[in-house]
Amino acid sequence: MSENKEGFVWRQPGSDTPVEWDWKTGKFTGEPEKPENSTEHIAEILYGEALRLYNEKRSKQALTLIEISIENSPQRPELHALEGVIYQDLRRFGDSEKSFRKALKLEPDSNEVLENYALMMYDWANSLNDKQKALEIITEAIEILAQTELDSEKFWYMKGSVLDCLGRKTESRICYLKAEKMDDEISELESQQEMLLNSKDTLINITGSQFYFGIEVFEKGMLVDLIKDTANEHDPDAIRVEIEGETVGFVANSEYTVIEGVKSASDIKKLNFKRAEIMFIYMDEYVIAKLV
């Protein structure tokens, strides 16, 4: 095979007659009489040329050839897979997805196709400003990835980042932990989340510790004093948290600090309480305690 200014030429096996691809017409010229397997042979030639053009960063030309290759041999999964990769390079992700699905329909267990499909979905999610759509796509990418041996670290990091943008911090943290393969920490976090959502105790979140002695002063099982701070000029419902007479924080009482599963200072102000027991530190940020 050789390439001329307009395209490339090739000779069929057993023939001395050159066949030339004309980019202007999108057809072969000077084509000799075709043997029975000529369509398969044409498909193979075009596939090779499309792959070469793609590797040379000439994806628009590669797309033309792979489309004609598929017309000649639509049952070959590698042709649809290459089309998917080329569409990906052209940032036509929806078309790329369709091509990969066709390839997998023909060869469902192809590890190479599954890996390339997952990588395309990663690029697609990464390109989107619509974070909800990005979440759907990266989630599907991870499902595809589970059928391969490809490392999933960057996929979980991206999903965590998208969830963080959507304000879903707990789910985001779990994704980051999955990226690091920290299974014990994931189990602990999920157990804490279950406790927050289903505990029969009255739970609170202690906030503002960074302005006093830090989160490090709190230990599981520790008892802290709760004092209604009615003179607080910023919040008449404020409840101060003390350890041995020293202020260590306040019961959370704003939309930015009250998390799902806990009561705010305003919620508990009429209850009869004096102390709380520290239960755990949630997500390295929230001090969770129960009224006692």
N, C-alpha and C positions, 0 to 999 in steps of 0.2 A: 504494500500500500504506500502511496505517496500523496503529498498534499500540493495543490497548485494554488494560484492566487485566489480563486473563487471557492475552493473547497478541497476535496480529496478524491483520488481515483483508486480503484481496486480491480482485481481480476478474479473472476470466479474460478474455482478449482477446475482444471482441465480446459480452460479457455484462455486464449491470448488476447481476447478483445477487452480493452479497458472500459471500465464503467466509471463515469465521473459524476460526483454530486454537485449540483448547481444550486447555490444558495439563493439565487434570484427566483427560480421557479419552485424550489423545494422538492426537486425530483432528481432521479438519476437520468443521465443522458448517455447515449451510445450503448444502451443496455442490450446484451445479446439475448438469444432465446433462453428462457428460464428453465432449469431443471425442476423436478418436483419439490425439492427441498430449498428452493431459492429464497422463499420468504424467511425461513429460519436462518439462512445464511446472511441475508440482508440484515435481519434483526441483530445477529451476532456482530456483524461489522459495525453497524450503527451504534450498538451498545459500547463497543470498544472506543469508538471515536467520541461518543458523548462523555465517557469516563475521562478520556484524555483532555477534552476541552474543559470539563469541570475542574480537573486538577490544575489546569492552566488559568483558572479564574475567568473562564469564558462561559459562564453559566447560561446566558441567553441562547447562545448557539448550541450549547449542550442540550438544552431543553427541546429545541427543534428536532434534534436527531433522536433523542430518547422517545419522544412522542411518536415519531414514525416507526421506530423500532418496536414500540408497543403495538402499533397498528398491525405490524407484520407477525408479531408473536405475543398475543395478549395473555397467554397462560404462563409466562415466565416470571416468577416473583421477583427475581433480581432486577428486572427492567423497571417494575413499579417502585422498587426500593430506591433505585438510583434516581428515578424521577422525584421521589420524595425528598431526597438529599439535595437535589438541584433546586427544587421549589424552596426548600429551607434557606439555601444560600441567597435566593432572590427575595427572601422575607415574605413569601407567599405561604404563610403557615397553614391556613385552612386547606389549600390545595395539597400541601405536603402531607397533612394528616390523611386526606383521602387516598393518596398514593400509598402510604404505608399500610393503611387498612386493606387495600387491595392486595398488597404483597403478603400480608399475614393471612388473608383469606385463602391464598394459594399455598402458603407454607406457614401454618400457625406456630410451629415450634422453632422457627429460625431465630437463633440467639442474636445473630448479627442485625437482622431487621428490627427485632425488639429493642436492642440497644440504641440503634440509630433513631428509632421512633421516640424513645424516651428522651434522648438528647435533643431532638427537635422540639419536643414539648417543653423542655427546660428553657430553650432559647425563646420560644414563643411566650411563655410566662414572664420571662425576664424583660421582654420588650413592651409589656403592657402597663399603661398607667391605671387601668381599671383593675384595682386590686382584688375585687370579688371574682372577676373573670380569671385573673392570674391564679387565684387560689384553686379554682376548679381545674385549671389546666395542670398546675404543678401536682395536685393531688392525683390526677389521672396518670401523670408521668411516673409518680412513685409506684402506683399500682402496676404499670407496665414494667417498671424496673425490677419489681419483685420476682419477675419471671426470668431474670437474667443474673449474671454474676458481676455486673457492673457495680462499682462502689457507689453507695447512695448518699455519701456525706454532703455533697454540695446541694443535692435535691432537698434534703431535710433542712439545711440552712436557709435555702430560698423560701421554703414553706414557712419556716419560723419567722423570717423577715416580713413576708406578706401578712401573716397573722398579726404580727406586731403593729404593722401599719393600720390594720383593721381594729386595733384595740383589744385583741383577744390574747392577753398576755400569758395566761396559763397554758393555753394550747401552743402558743409560740415557744414558751420555755420547754415544753415537752419535745417539740421538734428539734430544738437545739441540743437537748440531751440525747435524742436519738441519733443526731449527726455525730455525736461524740461516743455513741454506743455505751452510755452510762445507764445501764438497765436498773441497777439498784436505786439510783436517784430518781428514775422515772417511776418506779414502784412506790417510792416514798411520797413523791409529789402527788401521784394519783390517789394514794391513800389519804393524804391530807385534804385533797379536793373533795373526796367522798365524805370526809368528816365535816367539812365546812357546809356542805349541802344537805346533810342528813342528820346532823347532831341535834339531840333534844335539849342540849344545854343552850343557855344564852351566851353567844359568842360576841366578843368585841375585838377590834383591831387597835393596837396602840401605835400612834404615829408621832412624828416630831422628835424621835429619840436622837436623831443626828444633831439636834441643837443642844443636847445635854451630855449624856455619857455614851451615846452610841448604842447600837443594837446588841453589842457584845455583853451588856450587863444582864440581859435576860437569859434565864435558863429554864428548861422544862421543869414544871412542878413548883417553881418559885411563886410565892404569894406577893402581890403588890397591892398597895392601898389606893382606893379610888375616892377622890375628894371633889365634890361639886364646887366649881369655881364660878359662883354666880356674879362675882365682881369683875369677871373677865370682860374687858372693853371690846374685844373682837367677837366674842360668842357667849351670850348669856347662858347657853346650855353646856358650856365647856365643862369637862370632867378631867381633872388633873390626875396623873398617875405618879405615885411616889414609892420609893424604896427607902425605908429607914429615914423618912422625913425629907429625902432629896427628890426633887422633881426629875422624872426620867422620860416624860412624854405626856401625851393627852389621848383620850379615847377619840378615835377618828370620827369626824362629824361633817365631812364635805363629800361631794360627788367624786372628788379626785382621790380621796383616801379610804372611803368606805367600799369594801369589796363585797362580792356576792357571798351570802351566807353569814354575814355578821350584822350586828345592830349598831346603829350610830349612837352618839352621846344623846342626841335628842330623843331617840327611841327609848332609851333606858332611864331617862332623867327622873321619872316618877316611880321607878322600882326601888325596893328597899335593898340596898347593897352597900357594902363597905370595902369589899376586897374582890380580887380576881386572881385566878391561877393561870400561870403561863402554860400553854399547851405545846406550841411549836412556832418556829420561824418559817413563814410561808414565802417561797420564792426569793429567799435571802433579803426580803424587804419588809414583809408584814409580820408584826408580832401578834399572834393570835392567843387570846386568853378567854376563859369562861368565868362568868360571875359565880361567886361562892358565898 
